[in-house]
Amino acid sequence: MAIKITDKVTWVGKIDWELRNFHGEEYTTHRGSSYNSYLIHDDKTVLIDTVWEPFAEEFVENLKKEIDLNEIDYIVANHGEVDHSGALPLLMKEIPNVPIYCTVNGAKILKAHYHQDWNFETVKTGDELEIGKDNKLIFIEAKMLHWPDSMFTYMTGESILFSNDAFGQHYASDKLYNDLVDQAELYQEAIKYYANILTPFSPLVTNKIKEVLDFNLPVNMIATSHGVIWRNNPTQIIEKYLKWADAYQENQITIVYETMWHATRKMAEAIADGIKSVDNDVSVKLYNSATSDKNDVITELFKSKAMLIGCSTVNRSIMHATSGLLGMIKGIGFKNKKAAAFGSYGWGGESVKIITEGLKESKLEVVDDGIRVLWQPDEDSVERCKEYGRKFVKKL
Ligand code: FEO
């Protein structure tokens, strides 16, 4: 269903209520998502982005109800990833000669995905496209936010920034705007999106935002490609991004553990008790990495000033969820966070050393060699873990 967002711009995207995994199984989407596409009617008619391929047929059919496809003068592909370009093959069968505006990398990526010789018009930052008396489109490359081809498109007159993935949220809603949805849900999805997808590119986020702000362009709306459109105080999400990109942390310590017979869990709880006994203000959160959602755990680590990662030793190594988590931590590249390891063992006891090495490889500031407990913690070991927690706080 198309929804008019201004006199000249109509949302023609797709809300995907049932999506629960994105990027294969890499990102969980508890609240679904949307693929936002926009149709601009002015002297020229422009389509900005499309939707994911499973919804291509529905998308093109709905578009035909809105407009004769032959009236489309230009297509803007802000980003070549399939969730936004997936309907292009079907659409381009109907209007094969319509120019597709994208970056040089965008053309390469779209060609490599769909192997079609479409009419690409490549653009770079500052290039403009006249679309009517009061409106033109200005293109702004946003390389590595989050792909090499990513681009923003700014519509003058209406003052809308079509930001594609940036400022988005995987959040299905019948309400199209930020001011109409539950703010806790919105910000939970926005920070999860940033933590898991954009953290590795934080320095670029800061630079790009400063570059866009330097243009001094008024922004009435930030029309993202996922989730709601920021229309009420739209710059609030820009301000959040600047904070999130700047080695973000809250007064939180997150303890993530994996356990076979609960010994490492008991260690985690004792360490948490120790921390709380000397610092009642800090928020301490515990997660079992094997049973918790990996992307929610990453979000909590993103919010933390320090993390403790624990795991039993098994087969001279660590358990598989911990291994996966360490891989994610390394890839994401958190900044300004302290860390240490803990774990129970029966004989070899390698887990703490392996985790410690993993944390160092991830460029976290490892504060000590961690703590181990042989088999199940007795009263003395529980006390040792509490004391470890108390000392850990002092090292932050
Ligand atoms: Fe929403 Fe990078 O695609």
Boltz pocket constraint, residues with backbone or C-beta under 6 A from the ligand:
constraints:
  - pocket:
      binder: B
      contacts: [[A, 79], [A, 81], [A, 82], [A, 83], [A, 84], [A, 146], [A, 147], [A, 165], [A, 225], [A, 226]]
      max_distance: 6.0
